[in-house]
Amino acid sequence: SIEQLSEKIDNLSREKQELKSENEEFMRNCQFLQESITKRDNRIEEKLAEIEGLKGALETARAKTESYVGQCKEREAKILEKEETIKKLEAELVDLRKMRDSIYMLTAQKREINNTTT
């Protein structure tokens, strides 16, 4: 009957409108989620770029550290070398002082001998 068809059409129209409203809500939610995902993706990309930059800085710092360690080892070797040289020179100085003291003593003895023989 016409009334039943009209009623069925009205019901279908209402259902269609409800589905349309629900679909619009889903579309808004979907768009919101997509924007959120895009923002997070962008943030992740920024963080990855930052990490890459930090990796580069870390590698530079490691290279500098290795260079400094090498320089420290070289300096330590030079310090040891200088300490050895200082020890040798101090030993020579002790020997020279002993020689000087011996010369002073011999000179004094010679004067004494000269004074007693004259």
The first five atom37 places (N, CA, C, CB, O) and aatype in JSON, in Angstrom:
{
  "aatype": [15, 9, 6, 5, 10, 15, 6, 11, 9, 3, 2, 10, 15, 1, 6, 11, 5, 6, 10, 11, 15, 6, 2, 6, 6, 13, 12, 1, 2, 4, 5, 13, 10, 5, 6, 15, 9, 16, 11, 1, 3, 2, 1, 9, 6, 6, 11, 10, 0, 6, 9, 6, 7, 10, 11, 7, 0, 10, 6, 16, 0, 1, 0, 11, 16, 6, 15, 18, 19, 7, 5, 4, 11, 6, 1, 6, 0, 11, 9, 10, 6, 11, 6, 6, 16, 9, 11, 11, 10, 6, 0, 6, 10, 19, 3, 10, 1, 11, 12, 1, 3, 15, 9, 18, 12, 10, 16, 0, 5, 11, 1, 6, 9, 2, 2, 16, 16, 16],
  "atom_mask": [
    [1, 1, 1, 1, 1],
    [1, 1, 1, 1, 1],
    [1, 1, 1, 1, 1],
    [1, 1, 1, 1, 1],
    [1, 1, 1, 1, 1],
    [1, 1, 1, 1, 1],
    [1, 1, 1, 1, 1],
    [1, 1, 1, 1, 1],
    [1, 1, 1, 1, 1],
    [1, 1, 1, 1, 1],
    [1, 1, 1, 1, 1],
    [1, 1, 1, 1, 1],
    [1, 1, 1, 1, 1],
    [1, 1, 1, 1, 1],
    [1, 1, 1, 1, 1],
    [1, 1, 1, 1, 1],
    [1, 1, 1, 1, 1],
    [1, 1, 1, 1, 1],
    [1, 1, 1, 1, 1],
    [1, 1, 1, 1, 1],
    [1, 1, 1, 1, 1],
    [1, 1, 1, 1, 1],
    [1, 1, 1, 1, 1],
    [1, 1, 1, 1, 1],
    [1, 1, 1, 1, 1],
    [1, 1, 1, 1, 1],
    [1, 1, 1, 1, 1],
    [1, 1, 1, 1, 1],
    [1, 1, 1, 1, 1],
    [1, 1, 1, 1, 1],
    [1, 1, 1, 1, 1],
    [1, 1, 1, 1, 1],
    [1, 1, 1, 1, 1],
    [1, 1, 1, 1, 1],
    [1, 1, 1, 1, 1],
    [1, 1, 1, 1, 1],
    [1, 1, 1, 1, 1],
    [1, 1, 1, 1, 1],
    [1, 1, 1, 1, 1],
    [1, 1, 1, 1, 1],
    [1, 1, 1, 1, 1],
    [1, 1, 1, 1, 1],
    [1, 1, 1, 1, 1],
    [1, 1, 1, 1, 1],
    [1, 1, 1, 1, 1],
    [1, 1, 1, 1, 1],
    [1, 1, 1, 1, 1],
    [1, 1, 1, 1, 1],
    [1, 1, 1, 1, 1],
    [1, 1, 1, 1, 1],
    [1, 1, 1, 1, 1],
    [1, 1, 1, 1, 1],
    [1, 1, 1, 0, 1],
    [1, 1, 1, 1, 1],
    [1, 1, 1, 1, 1],
    [1, 1, 1, 0, 1],
    [1, 1, 1, 1, 1],
    [1, 1, 1, 1, 1],
    [1, 1, 1, 1, 1],
    [1, 1, 1, 1, 1],
    [1, 1, 1, 1, 1],
    [1, 1, 1, 1, 1],
    [1, 1, 1, 1, 1],
    [1, 1, 1, 1, 1],
    [1, 1, 1, 1, 1],
    [1, 1, 1, 1, 1],
    [1, 1, 1, 1, 1],
    [1, 1, 1, 1, 1],
    [1, 1, 1, 1, 1],
    [1, 1, 1, 0, 1],
    [1, 1, 1, 1, 1],
    [1, 1, 1, 1, 1],
    [1, 1, 1, 1, 1],
    [1, 1, 1, 1, 1],
    [1, 1, 1, 1, 1],
    [1, 1, 1, 1, 1],
    [1, 1, 1, 1, 1],
    [1, 1, 1, 1, 1],
    [1, 1, 1, 1, 1],
    [1, 1, 1, 1, 1],
    [1, 1, 1, 1, 1],
    [1, 1, 1, 1, 1],
    [1, 1, 1, 1, 1],
    [1, 1, 1, 1, 1],
    [1, 1, 1, 1, 1],
    [1, 1, 1, 1, 1],
    [1, 1, 1, 1, 1],
    [1, 1, 1, 1, 1],
    [1, 1, 1, 1, 1],
    [1, 1, 1, 1, 1],
    [1, 1, 1, 1, 1],
    [1, 1, 1, 1, 1],
    [1, 1, 1, 1, 1],
    [1, 1, 1, 1, 1],
    [1, 1, 1, 1, 1],
    [1, 1, 1, 1, 1],
    [1, 1, 1, 1, 1],
    [1, 1, 1, 1, 1],
    [1, 1, 1, 1, 1],
    [1, 1, 1, 1, 1],
    [1, 1, 1, 1, 1],
    [1, 1, 1, 1, 1],
    [1, 1, 1, 1, 1],
    [1, 1, 1, 1, 1],
    [1, 1, 1, 1, 1],
    [1, 1, 1, 1, 1],
    [1, 1, 1, 1, 1],
    [1, 1, 1, 1, 1],
    [1, 1, 1, 1, 1],
    [1, 1, 1, 1, 1],
    [1, 1, 1, 1, 1],
    [1, 1, 1, 1, 1],
    [1, 1, 1, 1, 1],
    [1, 1, 1, 1, 1],
    [1, 1, 1, 1, 1],
    [1, 1, 1, 1, 1],
    [1, 1, 1, 1, 1],
    [1, 1, 1, 1, 1]
  ],
  "atom_positions": [
    [[0.83, -1.19, 0.0], [0.0, 0.0, 0.0], [0.87, 1.25, 0.0], [-0.94, 0.0, 1.21], [2.05, 1.21, 0.34]],
    [[0.25, 2.35, -0.39], [0.94, 3.64, -0.53], [1.4, 4.14, 0.84], [0.03, 4.69, -1.2], [2.5, 4.67, 0.98]],
    [[0.56, 3.97, 1.82], [0.92, 4.45, 3.16], [2.13, 3.69, 3.7], [-0.27, 4.29, 4.13], [3.02, 4.28, 4.32]],
    [[2.14, 2.41, 3.47], [3.27, 1.6, 3.95], [4.56, 2.0, 3.22], [2.98, 0.09, 3.74], [5.62, 2.11, 3.83]],
    [[4.42, 2.2, 1.91], [5.6, 2.62, 1.15], [6.08, 4.0, 1.59], [5.28, 2.63, -0.36], [7.28, 4.25, 1.72]],
    [[5.12, 4.88, 1.83], [5.47, 6.23, 2.29], [6.15, 6.15, 3.65], [4.21, 7.14, 2.37], [7.15, 6.82, 3.91]],
    [[5.6, 5.33, 4.52], [6.18, 5.16, 5.85], [7.58, 4.54, 5.74], [5.26, 4.27, 6.73], [8.51, 4.96, 6.43]],
    [[7.71, 3.56, 4.87], [9.0, 2.92, 4.66], [10.02, 3.92, 4.12], [8.85, 1.72, 3.69], [11.17, 3.95, 4.55]],
    [[9.58, 4.75, 3.17], [10.44, 5.78, 2.6], [10.86, 6.76, 3.69], [9.72, 6.53, 1.44], [12.03, 7.15, 3.76]],
    [[9.9, 7.17, 4.53], [10.21, 8.09, 5.63], [11.23, 7.47, 6.58], [8.91, 8.47, 6.39], [12.19, 8.12, 7.0]],
    [[11.0, 6.21, 6.92], [11.93, 5.5, 7.81], [13.32, 5.42, 7.19], [11.4, 4.08, 8.13], [14.33, 5.66, 7.85]],
    [[13.35, 5.07, 5.91], [14.63, 4.98, 5.22], [15.31, 6.35, 5.13], [14.44, 4.39, 3.82], [16.53, 6.46, 5.25]],
    [[14.52, 7.37, 4.92], [15.06, 8.74, 4.87], [15.66, 9.12, 6.23], [13.96, 9.75, 4.46], [16.74, 9.71, 6.29]],
    [[14.95, 8.79, 7.3], [15.46, 9.07, 8.65], [16.76, 8.3, 8.9], [14.4, 8.7, 9.73], [17.75, 8.85, 9.4]],
    [[16.74, 7.01, 8.54], [17.93, 6.18, 8.72], [19.09, 6.74, 7.89], [17.64, 4.72, 8.31], [20.24, 6.78, 8.32]],
    [[18.73, 7.17, 6.68], [19.74, 7.75, 5.8], [20.32, 9.01, 6.45], [19.14, 8.09, 4.41], [21.53, 9.21, 6.44]],
    [[19.46, 9.84, 7.01], [19.92, 11.08, 7.65], [20.78, 10.76, 8.88], [18.71, 11.94, 8.06], [21.8, 11.41, 9.1]],
    [[20.35, 9.77, 9.66], [21.14, 9.36, 10.82], [22.51, 8.84, 10.39], [20.39, 8.27, 11.62], [23.54, 9.19, 10.98]],
    [[22.5, 8.01, 9.34], [23.76, 7.49, 8.83], [24.65, 8.62, 8.3], [23.51, 6.46, 7.73], [25.87, 8.61, 8.48]],
    [[24.01, 9.59, 7.65], [24.74, 10.73, 7.13], [25.37, 11.52, 8.28], [23.81, 11.63, 6.29], [26.53, 11.94, 8.2]],
    [[24.6, 11.73, 9.34], [25.11, 12.45, 10.52], [26.26, 11.68, 11.17], [23.97, 12.68, 11.55], [27.29, 12.24, 11.52]],
    [[26.04, 10.37, 11.31], [27.1, 9.53, 11.89], [28.35, 9.58, 11.01], [26.62, 8.08, 12.05], [29.47, 9.67, 11.51]],
    [[28.14, 9.5, 9.71], [29.26, 9.53, 8.78], [30.02, 10.86, 8.88], [28.76, 9.31, 7.34], [31.25, 10.88, 8.84]],
    [[29.28, 11.96, 9.0], [29.93, 13.27, 9.15], [30.75, 13.31, 10.43], [28.88, 14.4, 9.16], [31.86, 13.85, 10.45]],
    [[30.2, 12.73, 11.51], [30.93, 12.66, 12.78], [32.2, 11.82, 12.62], [30.03, 12.07, 13.9], [33.28, 12.2, 13.08]],
    [[32.06, 10.69, 11.96], [33.22, 9.83, 11.7], [34.25, 10.57, 10.85], [32.79, 8.54, 10.99], [35.45, 10.47, 11.1]],
    [[33.8, 11.31, 9.87], [34.71, 12.06, 9.01], [35.47, 13.12, 9.81], [33.94, 12.72, 7.85], [36.67, 13.31, 9.61]],
    [[34.77, 13.81, 10.72], [35.43, 14.81, 11.57], [36.48, 14.14, 12.46], [34.39, 15.57, 12.44], [37.61, 14.61, 12.6]],
    [[36.06, 13.0, 13.05], [37.01, 12.26, 13.9], [38.21, 11.77, 13.09], [36.31, 11.06, 14.57], [39.35, 11.85, 13.54]],
    [[37.92, 11.29, 11.91], [38.98, 10.8, 11.02], [39.93, 11.94, 10.66], [38.37, 10.17, 9.74], [41.15, 11.76, 10.68]],
    [[39.38, 13.09, 10.34], [40.21, 14.25, 9.99], [41.05, 14.69, 11.19], [39.32, 15.42, 9.5], [42.23, 15.0, 11.05]],
    [[40.42, 14.7, 12.38], [41.14, 15.07, 13.59], [42.3, 14.09, 13.84], [40.19, 15.08, 14.81], [43.43, 14.5, 14.12]],
    [[42.01, 12.8, 13.71], [43.04, 11.78, 13.91], [44.15, 11.91, 12.87], [42.43, 10.38, 13.87], [45.33, 11.76, 13.19]],
    [[43.76, 12.17, 11.63], [44.76, 12.33, 10.57], [45.66, 13.52, 10.85], [44.07, 12.5, 9.2], [46.88, 13.44, 10.67]],
    [[45.08, 14.63, 11.3], [45.88, 15.81, 11.65], [46.81, 15.49, 12.81], [44.96, 17.0, 12.01], [47.98, 15.89, 12.82]],
    [[46.28, 14.76, 13.79], [47.09, 14.36, 14.94], [48.25, 13.48, 14.5], [46.22, 13.63, 15.98], [49.38, 13.65, 14.96]],
    [[47.97, 12.53, 13.62], [49.02, 11.64, 13.1], [50.06, 12.45, 12.34], [48.4, 10.55, 12.17], [51.26, 12.22, 12.49]],
    [[49.61, 13.38, 11.53], [50.54, 14.22, 10.75], [51.44, 15.02, 11.68], [49.75, 15.16, 9.81], [52.65, 15.12, 11.46]],
    [[50.84, 15.62, 12.73], [51.64, 16.39, 13.69], [52.68, 15.49, 14.36], [50.73, 17.03, 14.76], [53.84, 15.87, 14.51]],
    [[52.25, 14.29, 14.75], [53.18, 13.37, 15.41], [54.27, 12.92, 14.45], [52.43, 12.15, 15.97], [55.44, 12.82, 14.82]],
    [[53.89, 12.65, 13.21], [54.89, 12.28, 12.19], [55.92, 13.39, 12.02], [54.2, 11.98, 10.84], [57.13, 13.14, 11.97]],
    [[55.42, 14.63, 11.95], [56.33, 15.77, 11.8], [57.25, 15.88, 13.01], [55.53, 17.08, 11.62], [58.45, 16.14, 12.87]],
    [[56.68, 15.67, 14.19], [57.48, 15.75, 15.43], [58.55, 14.66, 15.44], [56.57, 15.62, 16.68], [59.69, 14.88, 15.82]],
    [[58.14, 13.46, 15.0], [59.09, 12.35, 14.93], [60.22, 12.69, 13.96], [58.38, 11.04, 14.48], [61.39, 12.45, 14.25]],
    [[59.87, 13.26, 12.81], [60.89, 13.64, 11.83], [61.85, 14.68, 12.41], [60.23, 14.19, 10.54], [63.06, 14.62, 12.19]],
    [[61.29, 15.65, 13.15], [62.13, 16.67, 13.79], [63.08, 16.03, 14.79], [61.26, 17.74, 14.49], [64.27, 16.35, 14.83]],
    [[62.54, 15.11, 15.59], [63.36, 14.44, 16.6], [64.45, 13.59, 15.94], [62.48, 13.57, 17.52], [65.58, 13.55, 16.41]],
    [[64.09, 12.91, 14.85], [65.08, 12.11, 14.13], [66.2, 12.99, 13.58], [64.41, 11.32, 12.98], [67.37, 12.64, 13.65]],
    [[65.81, 14.15, 13.05], [66.82, 15.09, 12.54], [67.7, 15.58, 13.69], [66.14, 16.3, 11.83], [68.92, 15.7, 13.55]],
    [[67.06, 15.85, 14.83], [67.82, 16.29, 16.01], [68.79, 15.19, 16.46], [66.85, 16.67, 17.17], [69.94, 15.47, 16.79]],
    [[68.32, 13.95, 16.46], [69.16, 12.82, 16.84], [70.35, 12.7, 15.89], [68.35, 11.5, 16.84], [71.48, 12.49, 16.32]],
    [[70.08, 12.84, 14.6], [71.18, 12.77, 13.62], [72.2, 13.87, 13.87], [70.62, 12.88, 12.18], [73.41, 13.65, 13.79]],
    [[71.69, 15.07, 14.18], [72.61, 16.17, 14.49], [73.44, 15.87, 15.73], [0.0, 0.0, 0.0], [74.64, 16.15, 15.77]],
    [[72.78, 15.3, 16.74], [73.49, 14.95, 17.97], [74.51, 13.84, 17.72], [72.5, 14.52, 19.05], [75.58, 13.82, 18.33]],
    [[74.16, 12.91, 16.83], [75.12, 11.85, 16.49], [76.37, 12.46, 15.87], [74.48, 10.82, 15.52], [77.49, 12.07, 16.19]],
    [[76.16, 13.43, 14.98], [77.29, 14.11, 14.36], [78.15, 14.82, 15.4], [0.0, 0.0, 0.0], [79.37, 14.74, 15.37]],
    [[77.48, 15.52, 16.32], [78.21, 16.22, 17.38], [78.96, 15.23, 18.26], [77.24, 17.07, 18.23], [80.08, 15.49, 18.69]],
    [[78.32, 14.1, 18.52], [78.95, 13.06, 19.34], [80.19, 12.5, 18.65], [77.96, 11.93, 19.64], [81.23, 12.29, 19.29]],
    [[80.08, 12.26, 17.37], [81.23, 11.76, 16.61], [82.37, 12.78, 16.62], [80.83, 11.43, 15.16], [83.54, 12.41, 16.77]],
    [[82.02, 14.05, 16.47], [83.04, 15.1, 16.52], [83.71, 15.13, 17.89], [82.4, 16.48, 16.21], [84.93, 15.23, 18.0]],
    [[82.89, 15.02, 18.94], [83.43, 15.02, 20.31], [84.32, 13.8, 20.54], [82.29, 15.05, 21.35], [85.37, 13.91, 21.17]],
    [[83.91, 12.66, 20.02], [84.74, 11.45, 20.16], [86.07, 11.63, 19.45], [83.99, 10.21, 19.59], [87.13, 11.28, 19.98]],
    [[86.01, 12.18, 18.24], [87.25, 12.4, 17.48], [88.18, 13.36, 18.23], [86.93, 12.96, 16.06], [89.38, 13.13, 18.3]],
    [[87.6, 14.43, 18.78], [88.41, 15.39, 19.55], [89.01, 14.71, 20.78], [87.55, 16.61, 19.98], [90.18, 14.91, 21.11]],
    [[88.18, 13.89, 21.45], [88.66, 13.2, 22.64], [89.82, 12.28, 22.3], [87.52, 12.38, 23.28], [90.83, 12.25, 23.01]],
    [[89.68, 11.54, 21.2], [90.78, 10.66, 20.77], [92.03, 11.47, 20.47], [90.36, 9.84, 19.54], [93.15, 11.07, 20.81]],
    [[91.83, 12.61, 19.83], [92.96, 13.49, 19.51], [93.62, 13.97, 20.8], [92.5, 14.69, 18.65], [94.85, 13.96, 20.93]],
    [[92.8, 14.4, 21.77], [93.33, 14.88, 23.04], [94.05, 13.76, 23.8], [92.2, 15.46, 23.91], [95.09, 13.99, 24.41]],
    [[93.48, 12.55, 23.75], [94.13, 11.42, 24.41], [95.51, 11.19, 23.79], [93.26, 10.13, 24.31], [96.5, 10.97, 24.49]],
    [[95.55, 11.24, 22.46], [96.83, 11.08, 21.76], [97.82, 12.17, 22.17], [0.0, 0.0, 0.0], [98.99, 11.89, 22.42]],
    [[97.34, 13.4, 22.22], [98.21, 14.51, 22.61], [98.69, 14.35, 24.05], [97.47, 15.86, 22.45], [99.84, 14.63, 24.37]],
    [[97.78, 13.88, 24.92], [98.16, 13.67, 26.33], [99.26, 12.61, 26.42], [96.93, 13.24, 27.17], [100.22, 12.76, 27.17]],
    [[99.1, 11.53, 25.66], [100.12, 10.47, 25.68], [101.46, 11.01, 25.18], [99.68, 9.27, 24.81], [102.51, 10.71, 25.76]],
    [[101.42, 11.81, 24.11], [102.65, 12.42, 23.6], [103.29, 13.31, 24.65], [102.37, 13.22, 22.32], [104.51, 13.28, 24.86]],
    [[102.47, 14.11, 25.32], [102.99, 15.02, 26.35], [103.55, 14.23, 27.53], [101.89, 15.98, 26.82], [104.58, 14.59, 28.09]],
    [[102.85, 13.15, 27.91], [103.35, 12.32, 29.01], [104.72, 11.75, 28.65], [102.36, 11.19, 29.33], [105.62, 11.7, 29.5]],
    [[104.87, 11.31, 27.41], [106.17, 10.78, 26.96], [107.23, 11.88, 27.03], [106.06, 10.21, 25.52], [108.35, 11.62, 27.47]],
    [[106.88, 13.09, 26.6], [107.83, 14.21, 26.65], [108.18, 14.55, 28.1], [107.25, 15.45, 25.94], [109.33, 14.85, 28.42]],
    [[107.16, 14.49, 28.97], [107.4, 14.78, 30.39], [108.38, 13.75, 30.96], [106.07, 14.76, 31.2], [109.33, 14.12, 31.66]],
    [[108.15, 12.47, 30.67], [109.06, 11.43, 31.15], [110.48, 11.65, 30.61], [108.55, 10.04, 30.73], [111.46, 11.48, 31.33]],
    [[110.55, 12.02, 29.34], [111.85, 12.29, 28.72], [112.55, 13.44, 29.43], [111.68, 12.63, 27.22], [113.75, 13.37, 29.72]],
    [[111.8, 14.49, 29.73], [112.38, 15.66, 30.41], [112.79, 15.29, 31.83], [111.37, 16.84, 30.43], [113.81, 15.75, 32.33]],
    [[111.97, 14.45, 32.5], [112.33, 14.02, 33.85], [113.65, 13.24, 33.83], [111.2, 13.15, 34.45], [114.49, 13.42, 34.71]],
    [[113.82, 12.38, 32.83], [115.07, 11.64, 32.69], [116.24, 12.59, 32.46], [114.98, 10.61, 31.53], [117.31, 12.44, 33.05]],
    [[116.03, 13.57, 31.59], [117.08, 14.56, 31.31], [117.43, 15.32, 32.58], [116.63, 15.54, 30.2], [118.6, 15.56, 32.87]],
    [[116.39, 15.71, 33.34], [116.62, 16.44, 34.59], [117.43, 15.58, 35.56], [115.26, 16.85, 35.25], [118.36, 16.07, 36.19]],
    [[117.08, 14.29, 35.67], [117.83, 13.39, 36.57], [119.3, 13.31, 36.16], [117.21, 11.97, 36.57], [120.19, 13.38, 37.0]],
    [[119.54, 13.18, 34.84], [120.92, 13.11, 34.35], [121.66, 14.4, 34.65], [120.93, 12.84, 32.83], [122.8, 14.39, 35.11]],
    [[120.99, 15.54, 34.38], [121.64, 16.83, 34.63], [121.89, 17.04, 36.11], [120.78, 17.97, 34.07], [122.91, 17.6, 36.5]],
    [[120.95, 16.6, 36.96], [121.15, 16.73, 38.41], [122.34, 15.88, 38.85], [119.87, 16.31, 39.18], [123.13, 16.31, 39.7]],
    [[122.47, 14.68, 38.27], [123.61, 13.82, 38.6], [124.91, 14.49, 38.16], [123.46, 12.42, 37.93], [125.9, 14.47, 38.89]],
    [[124.9, 15.08, 36.95], [126.08, 15.81, 36.47], [126.41, 16.98, 37.39], [125.85, 16.32, 35.03], [127.57, 17.25, 37.68]],
    [[125.36, 17.67, 37.85], [125.55, 18.81, 38.75], [126.19, 18.36, 40.06], [124.2, 19.52, 39.02], [127.09, 19.01, 40.58]],
    [[125.71, 17.24, 40.58], [126.3, 16.7, 41.82], [127.77, 16.39, 41.59], [125.54, 15.42, 42.28], [128.62, 16.72, 42.41]],
    [[128.08, 15.74, 40.44], [129.47, 15.43, 40.12], [130.31, 16.7, 40.0], [129.55, 14.62, 38.81], [131.42, 16.77, 40.52]],
    [[129.76, 17.71, 39.31], [130.49, 18.97, 39.14], [130.72, 19.65, 40.48], [129.73, 19.91, 38.2], [131.79, 20.22, 40.71]],
    [[129.75, 19.61, 41.37], [129.92, 20.21, 42.7], [131.01, 19.48, 43.48], [128.57, 20.17, 43.49], [131.83, 20.09, 44.17]],
    [[131.01, 18.14, 43.35], [132.06, 17.36, 44.02], [133.42, 17.74, 43.47], [131.81, 15.84, 43.85], [134.38, 17.91, 44.23]],
    [[133.52, 17.87, 42.13], [134.78, 18.27, 41.51], [135.21, 19.65, 42.0], [134.65, 18.28, 39.97], [136.37, 19.86, 42.34]],
    [[134.26, 20.57, 42.03], [134.55, 21.94, 42.48], [135.05, 21.91, 43.92], [133.29, 22.84, 42.37], [136.05, 22.54, 44.27]],
    [[134.32, 21.14, 44.75], [134.73, 21.05, 46.15], [136.13, 20.44, 46.28], [133.71, 20.22, 46.96], [136.94, 20.87, 47.1]],
    [[136.4, 19.43, 45.43], [137.73, 18.8, 45.45], [138.79, 19.8, 45.01], [137.77, 17.55, 44.53], [139.87, 19.86, 45.6]],
    [[138.48, 20.58, 43.98], [139.42, 21.6, 43.49], [139.68, 22.63, 44.58], [138.87, 22.29, 42.21], [140.83, 23.01, 44.8]],
    [[138.62, 23.09, 45.27], [138.8, 24.05, 46.36], [139.67, 23.46, 47.45], [137.42, 24.48, 46.93], [140.54, 24.13, 48.02]],
    [[139.42, 22.17, 47.75], [140.18, 21.52, 48.8], [141.65, 21.38, 48.4], [139.57, 20.14, 49.12], [142.55, 21.66, 49.19]],
    [[141.87, 20.95, 47.16], [143.26, 20.81, 46.68], [143.96, 22.16, 46.63], [143.28, 20.16, 45.28], [145.14, 22.27, 46.97]],
    [[143.23, 23.19, 46.21], [143.8, 24.54, 46.16], [144.17, 24.99, 47.56], [142.8, 25.54, 45.51], [145.23, 25.58, 47.78]],
    [[143.29, 24.72, 48.51], [143.56, 25.1, 49.9], [144.76, 24.33, 50.42], [142.32, 24.85, 50.79], [145.61, 24.9, 51.11]],
    [[144.86, 23.04, 50.11], [146.0, 22.24, 50.55], [147.3, 22.76, 49.92], [145.79, 20.75, 50.18], [148.33, 22.83, 50.59]],
    [[147.23, 23.13, 48.65], [148.41, 23.65, 47.95], [148.88, 24.93, 48.61], [148.11, 23.89, 46.45], [150.08, 25.13, 48.8]],
    [[147.96, 25.81, 48.97], [148.31, 27.07, 49.64], [148.96, 26.78, 50.99], [147.05, 27.97, 49.83], [149.93, 27.41, 51.4]],
    [[148.38, 25.79, 51.64], [148.91, 25.42, 52.95], [150.35, 24.91, 52.82], [148.02, 24.36, 53.62], [151.24, 25.26, 53.59]],
    [[150.53, 24.06, 51.79], [151.87, 23.52, 51.54], [152.82, 24.65, 51.17], [151.83, 22.45, 50.42], [153.95, 24.7, 51.67]],
    [[152.38, 25.54, 50.32], [153.21, 26.68, 49.91], [153.52, 27.58, 51.09], [152.5, 27.5, 48.8], [154.63, 28.1, 51.2]],
    [[152.57, 27.75, 51.97], [152.78, 28.61, 53.13], [153.76, 27.96, 54.12], [151.44, 28.9, 53.83], [154.55, 28.65, 54.76]],
    [[153.71, 26.67, 54.22], [154.6, 25.99, 55.17], [156.01, 25.82, 54.62], [154.03, 24.63, 55.55], [156.96, 25.72, 55.4]],
    [[156.17, 25.78, 53.31], [157.49, 25.59, 52.71], [158.22, 26.91, 52.53], [157.37, 24.9, 51.37], [159.43, 26.92, 52.33]],
    [[157.54, 27.99, 52.6], [158.21, 29.27, 52.39], [158.64, 29.91, 53.67], [157.34, 30.2, 51.64], [159.22, 30.99, 53.65]]
  ]
}
